[in-house]
Amino acid sequence: MNNLRADERISIALRAMYRQYGYLPYKVSKFEEYDLYMRNKAFLMTENVLAFSDMDGKLMALKPDVTLSIIKNTKDEGDQLKVCYAEQVYRVPRGAKGFKEIMQTGLEVIGTVDAYTMGEVLMLAARSLEAISSDYALDVADLGVVSGILAKENLADAQRAELIALISDKNLHGLAAQCAALGLGEETTRLLEKLVTVYGPFEETLAKYETMGLPDACSEALANLRAVLEMMKLCGVDRINLDFSVVNDMNYYNGIVFRGFVRGIPTGILSGGQYDKLMAKMGRKSGAIGFAVYLDLLERLEDDDAKFDVDT
């Protein structure tokens, strides 16, 4: 084990932990039909897909994502399917100038997604971060709150996406300007601005949202968040924040979404959420939730901790 790279060691440790909770190892092909990724391009972390022509002329692609392959190659069944994986994906990392083979580890639950399932997945997300660094944070949100606030507004998908992007960037000025440009109501604007400015430790921040006067359409999402909080308490997870800058494309995701961070890496090293809408888009009836750990980012952590070869 001492001869393994950090990403390899952590990947082995994470898969062992996932298997303890009943997640079965899952293996996918290195490539899929190119059309699979083009039809779901907005779901991917990258706009670049490495494609090639097969012997029969069919356009194929080296996979930039694992989740799409798992959905495509599993069937709707009555019971939950719990799988974990460690796969190489192929994409252009942020700041890089070319494609790179990246190790990605994660898990997926396909089937009914209840409060227990959400709690278990979030607990394993927190434990995954802890396996990388004791100094971590898990940020959680529920897209049902955003949907509930916008329910009375007549918005096109593109307009909704613009608002979500501004919330994600915590761009309060830009959000106010966009709300005015779209003619949104004063109450809607006020509540969207709260999503940008009110965030922090999960329990106290959730209490603020529960007394904020959110629309009735947000009540189910608030109940989900309260259930998540109680599950996290039972699991002994306390480094969890409520932060609505953790938002994803609402054409694919619904319900709980989350992102994990460790000190020394300036971007999220873990990302996940509930993606029932993606399942429906791919002709599936089941719900689904999962996350991925981007182990290539550990290179930045190792760079920060690197020692000089000589004393100066």
RONUKOL-137404 format. One line per 3 residues: number of its first residue (from 1); their letters; for each residue x, y, z of N, C-alpha, C. Coordinates in steps of 0.02 Angstrom, whole numbers, plus 32768, in hexadecimal, padded with zeros to 4 digits. Layout:
residues N
NUM> a> X:Y:Z:X:Y:Z:X:Y:Z; ...
This chain:
residues 312
1> mnn> 8029:7FC3:8000:8000:8000:8000:802B:803F:8000; 8066:803B:8020:8091:8076:8024:80AB:808C:7FE0; 80AC:805C:7FB0:80C5:806D:7F6D:808F:808B:7F40
4> lra> 8052:808E:7F58:801B:80A8:7F30:8018:80F4:7F35; 7FFF:8113:7F00:7FF3:815B:7F02:7FB9:8169:7F33; 7FB4:81A8:7F47:7F80:81BB:7F77:7F3B:81AD:7F5C
7> der> 7F2F:81BC:7F1B:7EED:81B0:7EFF:7EDC:8165:7EFE; 7F0E:813B:7EF2:7F02:80F2:7EF2:7EF3:80D9:7F38; 7F19:80F0:7F69:7F0D:80DA:7FAF:7EC7:80EE:7FC6
10> isi> 7EB5:812C:7FB8:7E74:8145:7FCF:7E3B:8122:7FAA; 7E45:8115:7F6A:7E11:80F2:7F44:7E04:80AD:7F60; 7E38:8089:7F73:7E31:8046:7F90:7E0C:804B:7FD3
13> alr> 7E1F:807C:7FFC:7E00:8084:803E:7DB6:8096:8037; 7DA5:80C2:8008:7D60:80D7:7FFF:7D34:809D:7FE7; 7D4D:8077:7FB7:7D26:803E:7F9E:7D1A:800A:7FD5
16> amy> 7D4C:8000:7FFF:7D44:7FD1:8037:7D0D:7FEA:8066; 7D0B:802B:8073:7CD7:8048:809E:7C92:8041:807E; 7C8D:804F:803E:7C4C:804A:801C:7C32:8003:801D
19> rqy> 7C5F:7FD3:8014:7C49:7F8C:8013:7C2E:7F77:8058; 7C48:7F95:808D:7C30:7F86:80D0:7BE6:7F99:80D8; 7BD0:7FC9:80B0:7B8A:7FE0:80B3:7B60:7FC2:807B
22> gyl> 7B79:7F8D:805C:7B51:7F68:802B:7B54:7F80:7FE4; 7B86:7FAA:7FD4:7B8E:7FC2:7F8F:7BB9:7F91:7F69; 7B9E:7F77:7F32:7BC1:7F44:7F0B:7BEF:7F64:7ED8
25> pyk> 7C2C:7F4A:7ECF:7C59:7F65:7E9C:7C39:7F61:7E56; 7C40:7F96:7E30:7C22:7F99:7DED:7C58:7FAE:7DBC; 7C5A:7F8C:7D84:7C8C:7F9A:7D50:7C68:7FAF:7D10
28> vsk> 7C7E:7FE5:7CF1:7C61:7FFC:7CB2:7C96:7FFC:7C7C; 7C80:7FFE:7C3E:7CAE:8000:7C06:7CD4:8042:7C04; 7D0D:8042:7BE5:7D34:807F:7BDE:7D14:80B1:7BAF
31> fee> 7CE7:8099:7B84:7CC7:80C7:7B54:7C7E:80B6:7B4A; 7C59:80E9:7B33:7C12:80E3:7B24:7C05:8107:7AE2; 7BC8:80FF:7AC9:7BB6:8124:7A8D:7BB9:816F:7A9A
34> ydl> 7BD6:8193:7A6C:7BE0:81DB:7A73:7B9D:81FF:7A7F; 7B68:81E6:7A61:7B27:8206:7A66:7B0E:8208:7AAE; 7B21:81D6:7AD7:7B0C:81D6:7B1D:7B22:8215:7B41
37> ymr> 7B5F:822B:7B33:7B7A:8267:7B54:7B60:82A7:7B35; 7B54:82A6:7AF5:7B3A:82E2:7AD4:7AF2:82F1:7AEA; 7ACA:82BC:7AF3:7A85:82C6:7B09:7A81:82DE:7B51
40> nka> 7AB6:82D3:7B77:7AB6:82E6:7BBE:7AF3:8313:7BCE; 7B05:833D:7B9F:7B42:8364:7BA5:7B41:8392:7BE2; 7B06:83AE:7BF1:7B02:83DC:7C2A:7B0D:83BA:7C6C
43> flm> 7B05:8377:7C6E:7B0F:8352:7CAC:7B59:8347:7CBB; 7B83:834B:7C87:7BCA:833B:7C8F:7BF0:8375:7CAE; 7C2A:8365:7CCC:7C55:8398:7CE8:7C80:83BB:7CB2
46> ten> 7C7E:83A0:7C75:7CA9:83B9:7C41:7C83:83C1:7C00; 7C98:83F0:7BD6:7C7B:83F7:7B94:7CA2:83CF:7B60; 7CDC:83B6:7B74:7D08:8392:7B45:7D01:8347:7B4E
49> vla> 7CF3:8325:7B17:7CEC:82DC:7B17:7D1A:82C0:7AE1; 7D43:828F:7AF5:7D74:8272:7AC7:7D52:823B:7A9F; 7D48:8246:7A5E:7D21:8219:7A34:7D4D:81F7:79FF
52> fsd> 7D35:81BD:79E7:7D57:8198:79B2:7D23:816F:798C; 7D34:815B:794F:7D08:8131:7926:7D18:80E8:7931; 7CE4:80C0:793F:7CEC:8078:7947:7CF5:8058:7902
55> mdg> 7D03:8017:7902:7D0F:7FF4:78C3:7CD2:7FF5:7895; 7C96:7FF9:78B3:7C59:7FFA:788A:7C43:8041:787A; 7C6E:8072:788A:7C5E:80B8:787B:7C37:80DC:78B1
58> klm> 7C24:80B8:78E6:7BFE:80D7:791C:7C2C:8104:7945; 7C14:8140:7956:7C3B:8170:797C:7C38:815E:79C6; 7C73:8151:79E3:7C78:813E:7A2A:7C9F:8174:7A50
61> alk> 7C9E:816F:7A92:7CC2:819F:7ABB:7CDF:817D:7AF8; 7D1C:8190:7B0A:7D39:817B:7B4A:7D12:819F:7B81; 7CFB:817B:7BB2:7CCB:8196:7BE1:7CE7:81CF:7C0C
64> pdv> 7CC4:8209:7C0B:7CD6:8240:7C37:7CB0:823E:7C79; 7C84:820C:7C81:7C57:8208:7CBA:7C44:81BF:7CC6; 7C37:81AC:7D04:7C24:8168:7D14:7BD9:8160:7D1E
67> tls> 7BB8:8192:7D3B:7B71:818C:7D4B:7B46:817B:7D0F; 7B52:819D:7CD7:7B2A:8191:7C9B:7B30:8148:7C84; 7B6C:812C:7C89:7B76:80E7:7C74:7B51:80B7:7CA3
70> iik> 7B52:80C5:7CE4:7B2F:8099:7D13:7AE4:809A:7D06; 7AC8:80D5:7CFB:7A80:80DA:7CED:7A6F:80B4:7CAD; 7A98:80BF:7C79:7A8B:80A0:7C38:7A8D:8054:7C3C
73> ntk> 7AB8:8039:7C66:7AC3:7FF1:7C66:7AA2:7FCB:7CA0; 7A75:7FEC:7CC4:7A4E:7FCA:7CF8:7A04:7FCF:7CE7; 79DC:7FA5:7D07:7995:7FA1:7CF8:796C:7FB9:7D34
76> deg> 792E:7FCF:7D26:7900:7FE0:7D5B:78EC:7FA0:7D7F; 78F8:7F9C:7DBF:78E5:7F62:7DE7:78C3:7F79:7E27; 78A1:7F4C:7E48:787D:7F5E:7E84:78AA:7F71:7EBE
79> dql> 78E1:7F4E:7EC6:790E:7F5B:7EFE:7941:7F91:7EEC; 795F:7FAC:7F20:7995:7FDC:7F16:79D2:7FBA:7EFA; 79F3:7FDB:7ECB:7A34:7FC5:7EB3:7A68:7FF5:7ED0
82> kvc> 7A96:7FDA:7EF8:7ACA:8003:7F18:7B0D:7FED:7EFC; 7B2F:8019:7ED8:7B6E:8008:7EB9:7BA3:803B:7ECB; 7BE2:8025:7EC9:7C1B:8053:7ED0:7C4B:8043:7E98
85> yae> 7C78:8072:7E8B:7CA5:8069:7E52:7CE5:808F:7E5D; 7D17:807A:7E38:7D56:809F:7E31:7D68:809A:7DE8; 7D61:80D0:7DC3:7D68:80CE:7D7B:7D95:8107:7D63
88> qvy> 7DB3:80FD:7D2A:7DD7:8132:7D08:7DA7:8157:7CDA; 7DA4:8198:7CDF:7D7D:81C1:7CB1:7DAE:81ED:7C8A; 7D96:8207:7C53:7DC2:822C:7C25:7DA3:8270:7C17
91> rvp> 7DC3:82A3:7C30:7DAB:82E7:7C24:7DE4:8318:7C2F; 7DD5:8357:7C1F:7E06:838C:7C27:7DFB:83AC:7C6C; 7E28:83A2:7C9C:7E1F:83C0:7CDD:7E22:840C:7CD9
94> rga> 7E03:842C:7D09:7E04:8476:7D0C:7E4B:8490:7D0E; 7E5C:84BE:7CE0:7E9E:84DB:7CDC:7ECF:84B4:7CB2; 7EBC:8477:7C9C:7EE9:844F:7C73:7EE0:8460:7C29
97> kgf> 7F10:844B:7C00:7F0E:845A:7BB8:7EFE:841D:7B8D; 7EF2:83E5:7BAD:7EE3:83A9:7B87:7EC0:8375:7BB0; 7EAB:833F:7B90:7E88:8309:7BB2:7EB7:82E5:7BE2
100> kei> 7E98:82CB:7C17:7EBE:82A6:7C49:7E94:826B:7C61; 7EB7:8234:7C70:7E96:81FA:7C8E:7E92:8206:7CD9; 7E55:8206:7CF3:7E4A:821B:7D38:7E28:81E2:7D5F
103> mqt> 7E42:81D2:7D9A:7E22:81A0:7DC4:7DE7:81BF:7DEA; 7DAD:81A0:7DE4:7D71:81B8:7E05:7D51:817F:7E2C; 7D42:818B:7E6B:7D23:8159:7E96:7CE1:8175:7EAF
106> gle> 7CB0:8149:7EB5:7C70:8161:7ECE:7C3E:8129:7ED8; 7C00:813D:7EE3:7BCB:810C:7EED:7B89:8127:7ED1; 7B5C:80F9:7EC3:7B1A:810B:7EAA:7AE6:80DD:7ECB
109> vig> 7AAB:80FA:7EDA:7A71:80D3:7EF0:7A3A:80DF:7EBD; 7A23:80A9:7E9E:79ED:80AE:7E6C:79B1:8089:7E88; 7978:80AB:7E8B:793C:808F:7EA9:7919:80C4:7ED3
112> tvd> 78F4:80B0:7F05:78D2:80DF:7F31:7905:8106:7F5B; 78FF:8148:7F5A:792C:8173:7F82:7903:8191:7FBB; 7909:8172:7FF6:78E5:818A:8031:7915:81AF:805F
115> ayt> 78FC:81C5:8098:7925:81EC:80C7:7961:81C4:80DF; 7958:8182:80EB:7990:8159:8101:79C6:8156:80CC; 79B1:814D:808E:79E1:8149:8057:7A08:818A:8051
118> mge> 79E5:81C2:8052:7A07:8203:804F:7A39:820B:8087; 7A24:81F7:80C4:7A50:81FD:80FE:7A8D:81D1:80F6; 7A84:8193:80DF:7ABD:8166:80D7:7AEE:8180:80A3
121> vlm> 7AD5:8198:806A:7B01:81B1:8036:7B27:81EE:804E; 7B06:821B:8070:7B28:8257:808A:7B5B:8245:80C0; 7B4A:8214:80EA:7B79:81FD:811D:7BB8:81E1:80FC
124> laa> 7BAF:81B9:80C7:7BE9:819C:80A4:7C10:81D2:807F; 7BEE:8205:8067:7C11:823E:8049:7C3E:8260:807C; 7C23:826B:80B8:7C4B:828A:80ED:7C86:825E:8102
127> rsl> 7C7A:821C:8108:7CAF:81EE:811A:7CE4:81EA:80E3; 7CD0:81F2:80A5:7D00:81F2:806D:7D2E:822E:8072; 7D12:8268:8082:7D3A:82A4:808A:7D6A:829C:80C5
130> eai> 7D51:827E:80FB:7D7A:8275:8137:7DB4:8246:812A; 7DAA:8216:80FB:7DE1:81E9:80E9:7E19:820D:80C4; 7E08:8246:80A6:7E3A:826F:8082:7E5C:82A0:80B1
133> ssd> 7E33:82C0:80DB:7E4E:82F3:8109:7E1E:82FB:8143; 7E38:8304:817F:7E0D:8311:81B9:7DF0:8357:81B7; 7E0D:8381:818D:7DF5:83C6:8186:7DCA:83CB:8147
136> yal> 7D8B:83BA:814D:7D5E:83B8:8113:7D1D:83DB:8123; 7CF5:83E7:80EF:7CB2:8403:80F7:7C85:83E6:80C1; 7C47:83D6:80D3:7C16:83BE:80A4:7BDE:83F1:80A0
139> dva> 7BD3:840E:8066:7BA0:8441:805B:7B64:8421:8039; 7B28:842E:8054:7AEA:840D:803D:7AB6:8441:802D; 7A8C:8432:7FFC:7A51:845B:7FEC:7A1A:842D:7FD3
142> dlg> 79DF:8449:7FC8:79A8:8424:7FAB:7989:844F:7F74; 798B:8435:7F37:7972:845B:7EFE:7927:846A:7F02; 7905:8444:7F2E:78BE:8451:7F37:78B0:8496:7F53
145> vvs> 78E0:84B2:7F78:78D7:84F6:7F93:78D9:8529:7F5A; 790A:8522:7F2E:790E:854F:7EF4:78D0:8547:7EC8; 78BD:8509:7EBB:7881:84FD:7E91:7843:851B:7EB0
148> gil> 783D:8514:7EF3:7803:852F:7F14:77FF:857B:7F11; 7838:859C:7F17:7839:85E5:7F14:7826:85FD:7ECD; 783C:85D8:7E9A:7830:85EC:7E55:77EE:85D2:7E38
151> ake> 77C9:85AB:7E61:778E:8589:7E46:775A:85B8:7E29; 7752:85F4:7E46:771F:8622:7E2E:7736:864D:7DF4; 7776:8649:7DE2:7791:8672:7DAD:7790:864C:7D6B
154> nla> 777E:866D:7D36:777B:864F:7CF3:77BF:8658:7CD2; 77EB:8626:7CDA:782F:862B:7CC2:783F:85F4:7C90; 7865:8605:7C5D:787F:85D3:7C2F:78B9:85AE:7C50
157> daq> 78CA:8574:7C36:7901:854D:7C53:7942:8574:7C53; 794F:8599:7C1E:798D:85C0:7C19:798F:85F7:7C4E; 7956:8617:7C5B:7953:864C:7C8E:795D:862E:7CD4
160> rae> 793F:85F5:7CDF:7948:85D3:7D1F:7992:85C0:7D2A; 79B1:85A9:7CF4:79F8:8595:7CF8:7A24:85D1:7D07; 7A14:860B:7CEC:7A3A:8648:7CFA:7A36:865B:7D44
163> lia> 79FB:8656:7D60:79F3:8665:7DA7:7A1A:8635:7DD3; 7A17:85F4:7DC1:7A3C:85C2:7DE8:7A87:85CE:7DE5; 7AA0:85E0:7DAA:7AE7:85EE:7DA3:7AFC:8629:7DCF
166> lis> 7AD2:865C:7DD5:7AE2:8696:7DFF:7AE1:8683:7E49; 7AB1:8658:7E5C:7AAF:8640:7EA1:7AEE:8617:7EB0; 7B01:85ED:7E81:7B3D:85C3:7E89:7B7C:85ED:7E92
169> dkn> 7B7F:8625:7E70:7BB9:8652:7E75:7BB5:8682:7EB0; 7B7D:867E:7ED5:7B70:86AE:7F0C:7B75:86F6:7EF3; 7B5C:8701:7EB7:7B5F:8743:7E97:7B1F:876A:7EA8
172> lhg> 7B1F:878B:7EE1:7AE3:87AD:7EF9:7ACF:87E6:7ECB; 7B00:880E:7EB5:7AF0:8846:7E89:7AD4:882E:7E46; 7AF5:87FC:7E29:7ADD:87E2:7DEA:7A98:87C2:7DEF
175> laa> 7A8B:87A1:7E28:7A4A:8781:7E33:7A13:87B6:7E37; 7A20:87EC:7E5C:79EE:8821:7E62:79DF:8840:7E1D; 7A14:884A:7DF6:7A0B:8867:7DB4:79E3:8838:7D86
178> qca> 79F2:87F8:7D8A:79CF:87C8:7D60:7986:87C1:7D74; 7978:87C2:7DB5:7933:87BF:7DCC:790B:87FB:7DB2; 792B:8836:7DB4:790A:8872:7D9A:78FE:886D:7D4F
181> alg> 7930:8854:7D2B:792A:884D:7CE2:78F3:881C:7CCF; 78E9:87E8:7CF8:78B5:87B6:7CE9:7871:87C9:7D05; 786F:8801:7D2A:7830:8818:7D45:7815:87EC:7D7D
184> lge> 7842:87CE:7DA4:782C:87A3:7DDB:780F:87CC:7E14; 77E2:87AE:7E3A:77C2:87D1:7E70:77F3:87E3:7EA8; 77E0:8813:7ECF:780C:882C:7F05:781A:87F5:7F38
187> ett> 77E7:87CC:7F48:77F0:8797:7F79:781E:8760:7F5E; 7815:874F:7F1F:7840:871D:7EFF:7889:8734:7F00; 7893:8773:7EEE:78D7:8790:7EED:78F6:878E:7F32
190> rll> 78CE:87A0:7F65:78E8:87A1:7FAA:78FE:875B:7FBF; 78D6:8729:7FB0:78E5:86E5:7FC5:7921:86C9:7F9F; 7927:86D8:7F5F:7961:86C1:7F39:79A1:86E1:7F54
193> ekl> 799D:8720:7F67:79D8:8741:7F84:79EB:8721:7FC7; 79B9:8707:7FEC:79C7:86E4:802B:79EF:86A4:801D; 79E1:8684:7FE5:7A06:8647:7FD4:7A50:8655:7FCB
196> vtv> 7A61:8692:7FB7:7AA6:86A5:7FAC:7AC8:86BA:7FEE; 7AA2:86D9:801A:7AC1:86F8:8055:7ABB:86CF:8095; 7A8B:86A1:8098:7A81:867B:80D6:7A9D:8634:80CC
199> ygp> 7AD5:8626:80EB:7AF4:85E4:80E8:7B22:85DB:8125; 7B31:859D:8135:7B5C:8590:816E:7B4D:854D:818D; 7B60:8542:81CD:7B54:8502:81EE:7B0C:84EB:81E6
202> fee> 7B03:84AB:81D8:7AC4:8491:81BF:7A89:84A1:81EE; 7A8E:8490:822D:7A54:8494:825A:7A3C:84DC:8262; 7A6A:8509:8271:7A55:854E:827D:7A3E:8570:823D
205> tla> 7A5C:855E:8204:7A48:857C:81C4:7A04:8563:81AE; 79F7:8522:81B9:79B6:8506:81A8:797F:8528:81D2; 798D:8535:8211:795D:8557:823C:794B:859B:8220
208> kye> 797C:85BE:8203:796E:85FF:81E5:7940:85F8:81A9; 794C:85C5:817F:7922:85BB:8144:78DA:85A7:8158; 78D4:8581:818F:7892:856A:81A4:7867:85A4:81BE
211> tmg> 7886:85DB:81D2:7862:8616:81EA:7864:8650:81BA; 7877:8643:817C:7881:8677:814A:7841:8689:8124; 780E:8661:812C:77D0:866D:8106:77D4:8655:80BF
214> lpd> 77F4:861B:80B5:77F8:85FF:8071:77B4:85E6:805B; 77A7:85E3:801A:7766:85CC:8000:7757:8584:8016; 7717:8572:8016:7704:852E:8028:7724:84FB:7FFA
217> acs> 7734:850F:7FBC:7753:84E1:7F8C:7798:84CB:7FA3; 77B5:84ED:7FD4:77F7:84DB:7FEE:77F3:84AB:802A; 77B7:849C:8042:77B0:8478:8081:77CE:8432:807E
220> eal> 77C5:840E:8046:77E0:83CB:8040:782C:83CC:8042; 784A:83FD:8020:7893:8403:801F:78AE:8412:8064; 788B:843E:8089:78A1:844D:80CD:789C:8410:80FA
223> anl> 7868:83E8:80F0:7860:83AA:8116:7899:8379:8106; 78AC:8375:80C6:78E4:834B:80B1:7924:8360:80D4; 7930:83A2:80D6:796C:83BC:80F6:796C:83AD:8141
226> rav> 7932:83B3:8160:792D:83A4:81A7:793B:835A:81B4; 7922:832F:8188:792F:82E7:818E:7979:82D8:8186; 7999:82F9:8156:79E1:82F1:814B:7A08:8306:8189
229> lem> 79F5:833E:81A7:7A16:8356:81E3:7A12:8322:821B; 79D7:8305:8226:79CF:82D4:825B:79F9:8296:824D; 79FC:8280:820E:7A25:8246:81FC:7A6F:8255:8208
232> mkl> 7A85:8291:81F7:7ACB:82A3:8201:7ADD:82A4:824B; 7AAE:82B9:8275:7ABA:82B8:82BE:7AC3:8270:82D6; 7A97:8244:82BE:7A9B:81FE:82D2:7ADE:81DE:82BD
235> cgv> 7AF7:81F4:8283:7B36:81D9:8268:7B73:81FB:8284; 7B69:822F:82AC:7BA2:8252:82C9:7BC7:827F:8297; 7BA4:8294:8262:7BC2:82C1:8230:7BB0:8308:8242
238> dri> 7BE3:8332:8250:7BD4:8376:8264:7BF2:83AC:8237; 7C1E:8399:820A:7C3D:83CB:81DE:7C13:83D1:819E; 7BD5:83E6:81A7:7BA6:83EA:8170:7B86:842F:8170
241> nld> 7B83:844E:8136:7B68:8491:812F:7B2B:8491:8101; 7AFF:84C2:810A:7AC8:84CE:80DB:7ADC:8509:80B0; 7AE3:84FE:806F:7AFD:8532:8043:7ADD:8529:7FFE
244> fsv> 7AB3:8559:7FEA:7A8F:8553:7FAB:7AB8:8568:7F6E; 7AF9:8576:7F79:7B24:857E:7F3E:7B33:8539:7F21; 7B22:8503:7F46:7B28:84BF:7F2D:7AE8:84AF:7F06
247> vnd> 7AE4:84C8:7ECA:7AAA:84BB:7E9F:7AC3:849D:7E5E; 7A9A:8472:7E40:7AAB:8452:7E01:7A73:845D:7DCF; 7A7D:8445:7D92:7A4D:844C:7D5D:7A0B:842B:7D71
250> mny> 79D5:8453:7D76:7995:8439:7D8E:7971:8410:7D59; 798D:840A:7D1C:7973:83DC:7CEA:7988:8395:7CF9; 79BB:838C:7D23:79D6:834A:7D32:79CF:8338:7D7C
253> yng> 79D9:8369:7DA8:79D9:835C:7DEF:7998:8373:7E10; 7988:8355:7E48:7951:8369:7E72:7963:8358:7EBA; 7942:8377:7EE9:794E:8365:7F2F:7994:8377:7F46
256> ivf> 79B1:834A:7F6E:79F1:8357:7F90:7A2B:8359:7F5E; 7A54:838D:7F64:7A93:8392:7F3F:7AC9:83A6:7F71; 7B07:8392:7F64:7B3C:83A0:7F95:7B80:83A1:7F74
259> rgf> 7BAF:83C1:7F96:7BF4:83C6:7F7E:7C23:83C4:7FBA; 7C5C:83A2:7FB2:7C8B:839A:7FE9:7CCD:83BC:7FDB; 7CEB:83D7:8010:7D2A:83FB:800B:7D5B:83E3:8040
262> vrg> 7D9C:83E7:8031:7DCF:83DC:8063:7E00:8416:805F; 7E1D:8427:8099:7E4D:845F:809B:7E89:8450:806E; 7E9E:8481:8048:7ED8:847A:801C:7EC5:8470:7FD4
265> ipt> 7E84:8462:7FC6:7E6D:845A:7F81:7E36:848F:7F76; 7E40:84BD:7F48:7E14:84F7:7F43:7DD0:84E9:7F22; 7DC5:84AD:7F0B:7D85:849C:7EEB:7D69:845D:7F0A
268> gil> 7D2A:844E:7EFC:7D0A:8414:7F19:7D2B:83D3:7F02; 7D3B:83A7:7F31:7D5A:8367:7F20:7D25:8330:7F1D; 7CE8:833F:7F34:7CB1:830F:7F33:7C72:8334:7F1D
271> sgg> 7C4A:8313:7EF4:7C0C:8332:7EDC:7BD7:82FC:7ED3; 7B9A:830C:7EE6:7B65:82DB:7EDF:7B20:82F9:7EE7; 7AEE:82CD:7EE3:7AAA:82E4:7EEB:7A78:82B0:7ED2
274> qyd> 7A39:82C4:7ED8:7A02:829A:7EC2:79F1:82AD:7E7A; 79EE:827B:7E4D:79E6:828C:7E06:79AD:8263:7DE6; 7973:8266:7E05:7938:8244:7DE9:7927:825E:7DA4
277> klm> 7932:829F:7D98:7921:82BC:7D57:794D:82A0:7D1F; 798C:8293:7D2E:79B8:8274:7CFD:799E:822D:7CEE; 798A:8209:7D22:796F:81C6:7D18:7933:81C8:7CE9
280> akm> 7904:81F7:7CF6:78C9:81FD:7CCB:78DC:820F:7C84; 790E:823B:7C7D:7924:8250:7C3B:7940:8216:7C13; 795C:81E4:7C37:7978:81AA:7C16:7947:816F:7C15
283> grk> 7906:817F:7C21:78D2:814D:7C1B:78CB:811E:7C55; 78E3:8132:7C8F:78E2:8107:7CCA:78AC:811F:7CFB; 7890:80F0:7D21:785C:8100:7D52:7878:8108:7D98
286> sga> 78B3:80ED:7DA5:78D0:80EE:7DE8:78EA:8133:7DFB; 78F2:813E:7E3C:7916:8178:7E54:7960:8166:7E59; 798A:8197:7E6A:79D1:8189:7E70:79F4:81C1:7E97
289> igf> 7A29:81AE:7EBA:7A53:81DF:7EDD:7A99:81C1:7EE0; 7ACC:81EC:7EDE:7B10:81D4:7EE1:7B41:820D:7EE4; 7B81:81FB:7EE6:7BB5:822E:7EE5:7BF5:8211:7EC7
292> avy> 7C21:823E:7EB4:7C63:822C:7E9A:7C99:8252:7EC0; 7CD2:8231:7ECA:7D0D:8251:7EE9:7D41:8258:7EB2; 7D59:8296:7EA6:7D87:82A4:7E70:7DCF:82A0:7E8B
295> ldl> 7DEB:8264:7E87:7E2B:8257:7EA8:7E66:8278:7E85; 7E5D:828F:7E47:7E94:82B2:7E25:7EA6:82F2:7E4A; 7E75:830F:7E6E:7E82:834D:7E92:7EB2:8344:7ECD
298> ler> 7EBE:8306:7EE0:7EEE:82FA:7F16:7F34:8310:7F04; 7F42:8316:7EC3:7F83:832F:7EAD:7F91:8374:7EC9; 7F5D:839D:7ECD:7F65:83E1:7EE9:7F75:83DD:7F33
301> led> 7F55:83AE:7F56:7F62:83A7:7F9D:7FAA:8390:7FA9; 7FC1:8362:7F7F:8006:834A:7F86:8038:8380:7F75; 8028:83AA:7F43:8055:83E1:7F32:805D:8411:7F6C
304> dda> 8025:841F:7F8F:8029:844E:7FC8:8053:8431:8001; 8051:83EE:8008:8075:83CF:8040:80BB:83B8:802D; 80CF:83C4:7FEF:8110:83AB:7FD8:8149:83CA:8000
307> kfd> 817D:83A2:800D:81B7:83BA:8032:81EF:83CA:8001; 8219:83FA:8014:8253:8409:7FEB:8287:83D1:7FF2; 82AC:83C4:7FBC:82DD:838F:7FBC:831C:83A3:7FE2
310> vdt> 8329:83E3:7FE9:8365:83FA:800C:8351:8432:803B; 837A:843C:806E:836F:8475:809B:838F:84B3:807C; 836F:84EB:8087:8389:852A:806E:839B:8558:80A9
